[in-house]
Amino acid sequence: MRPGPDVGRGRDVARPEGVGQGGPVSEHVGTGSPRWSEVYSRGTAGFVEVVRGLSPAQVRAGVPACPGWTVHDLLAHQAGSSTDVVRGDLDGVTTAPWTARQVEDRRDRTVAALVAEWEANVPTVAAWCDAASGPNPAWDVAVHLSDLREAVGLPPAPVESGWGAVLEAAVDLLREQGATVSVAQRGLDPGGTTWHVATAYGLWRGVFSRLDRPALEREVLRGDVDGFRRAAFLAD
């Protein structure tokens, strides 16, 4: 299951303190083998915590990483996709029509109603994540939690919030395709990797097509930027 709506790229991102200072990605996210059920549950809790504290104007605000969507739409997608997983309604999963239906069907629902729908589905979807092979709903929640926090002006969540585990898994998939990534440490380049990038969080946003071209050029210190864009998940 590829995470996120099949739309566009985001903006330049903030860089959390202490992240992205070193060589291989695993040295900085350090999550080991994750239980995806825990990543999904943690990501859901983090997402819900943010949306419950938003004003009506913030809920109506656009999400730069998901052009055409508001914060309400992002929440509707999460609630709707969780219900679709529970029901087994996965025809067209991750396609634009699949996600658009989730949003449109919930256009008039309140934040509280959407949260209640999503939270009721968490146990089932979390268990589904552990049984899944490859990308799964835990990836989707982690990507969109970062989208949400950026949209409402919050700093990046800690690596333990879930994005570190998903980043490691995504980089493993790139490695299976013959591409490797290292992260800078005081400007030193270990060499031998396909790309050498500035920060782990910047890699996280870039590898899921959340950085525009100028931001990606700043993030990729060595290697072909166009090649990185083509290799990224959700790439055009």
DAPEDA-V386909 format. One record per residue. RES is the residue in one letter. SS is DSSP state (H for helix, E for strand, C for the rest). Layout:
BEGIN
res=RES ss=SS
res=RES ss=SS
END
This chain:
BEGIN
res=M ss=C
res=R ss=C
res=P ss=C
res=G ss=C
res=P ss=C
res=D ss=C
res=V ss=C
res=G ss=C
res=R ss=C
res=G ss=C
res=R ss=C
res=D ss=C
res=V ss=C
res=A ss=C
res=R ss=C
res=P ss=C
res=E ss=C
res=G ss=C
res=V ss=C
res=G ss=C
res=Q ss=C
res=G ss=C
res=G ss=C
res=P ss=E
res=V ss=C
res=S ss=H
res=E ss=H
res=H ss=H
res=V ss=H
res=G ss=C
res=T ss=C
res=G ss=C
res=S ss=C
res=P ss=C
res=R ss=C
res=W ss=H
res=S ss=H
res=E ss=H
res=V ss=H
res=Y ss=H
res=S ss=H
res=R ss=H
res=G ss=H
res=T ss=H
res=A ss=H
res=G ss=H
res=F ss=H
res=V ss=H
res=E ss=H
res=V ss=H
res=V ss=H
res=R ss=H
res=G ss=C
res=L ss=C
res=S ss=C
res=P ss=H
res=A ss=H
res=Q ss=H
res=V ss=H
res=R ss=C
res=A ss=C
res=G ss=E
res=V ss=C
res=P ss=C
res=A ss=C
res=C ss=C
res=P ss=C
res=G ss=C
res=W ss=C
res=T ss=E
res=V ss=H
res=H ss=H
res=D ss=H
res=L ss=H
res=L ss=H
res=A ss=H
res=H ss=H
res=Q ss=H
res=A ss=H
res=G ss=H
res=S ss=H
res=S ss=H
res=T ss=H
res=D ss=H
res=V ss=H
res=V ss=H
res=R ss=H
res=G ss=C
res=D ss=C
res=L ss=C
res=D ss=C
res=G ss=C
res=V ss=C
res=T ss=C
res=T ss=C
res=A ss=H
res=P ss=H
res=W ss=H
res=T ss=H
res=A ss=H
res=R ss=H
res=Q ss=H
res=V ss=H
res=E ss=H
res=D ss=H
res=R ss=C
res=R ss=C
res=D ss=C
res=R ss=C
res=T ss=C
res=V ss=H
res=A ss=H
res=A ss=H
res=L ss=H
res=V ss=H
res=A ss=H
res=E ss=H
res=W ss=H
res=E ss=H
res=A ss=H
res=N ss=H
res=V ss=H
res=P ss=H
res=T ss=H
res=V ss=H
res=A ss=H
res=A ss=H
res=W ss=H
res=C ss=H
res=D ss=H
res=A ss=H
res=A ss=C
res=S ss=C
res=G ss=C
res=P ss=C
res=N ss=C
res=P ss=H
res=A ss=H
res=W ss=H
res=D ss=H
res=V ss=H
res=A ss=H
res=V ss=H
res=H ss=H
res=L ss=H
res=S ss=H
res=D ss=H
res=L ss=H
res=R ss=H
res=E ss=H
res=A ss=H
res=V ss=C
res=G ss=C
res=L ss=C
res=P ss=C
res=P ss=C
res=A ss=C
res=P ss=C
res=V ss=H
res=E ss=H
res=S ss=H
res=G ss=C
res=W ss=H
res=G ss=H
res=A ss=H
res=V ss=H
res=L ss=H
res=E ss=H
res=A ss=H
res=A ss=H
res=V ss=H
res=D ss=H
res=L ss=H
res=L ss=H
res=R ss=H
res=E ss=H
res=Q ss=C
res=G ss=C
res=A ss=C
res=T ss=C
res=V ss=E
res=S ss=E
res=V ss=E
res=A ss=C
res=Q ss=E
res=R ss=C
res=G ss=C
res=L ss=E
res=D ss=C
res=P ss=C
res=G ss=C
res=G ss=C
res=T ss=C
res=T ss=C
res=W ss=E
res=H ss=E
res=V ss=E
res=A ss=C
res=T ss=C
res=A ss=H
res=Y ss=H
res=G ss=H
res=L ss=H
res=W ss=H
res=R ss=H
res=G ss=H
res=V ss=H
res=F ss=C
res=S ss=C
res=R ss=C
res=L ss=C
res=D ss=C
res=R ss=H
res=P ss=H
res=A ss=H
res=L ss=H
res=E ss=H
res=R ss=H
res=E ss=H
res=V ss=E
res=L ss=E
res=R ss=E
res=G ss=C
res=D ss=C
res=V ss=H
res=D ss=H
res=G ss=H
res=F ss=H
res=R ss=H
res=R ss=H
res=A ss=H
res=A ss=C
res=F ss=C
res=L ss=C
res=A ss=C
res=D ss=C
END
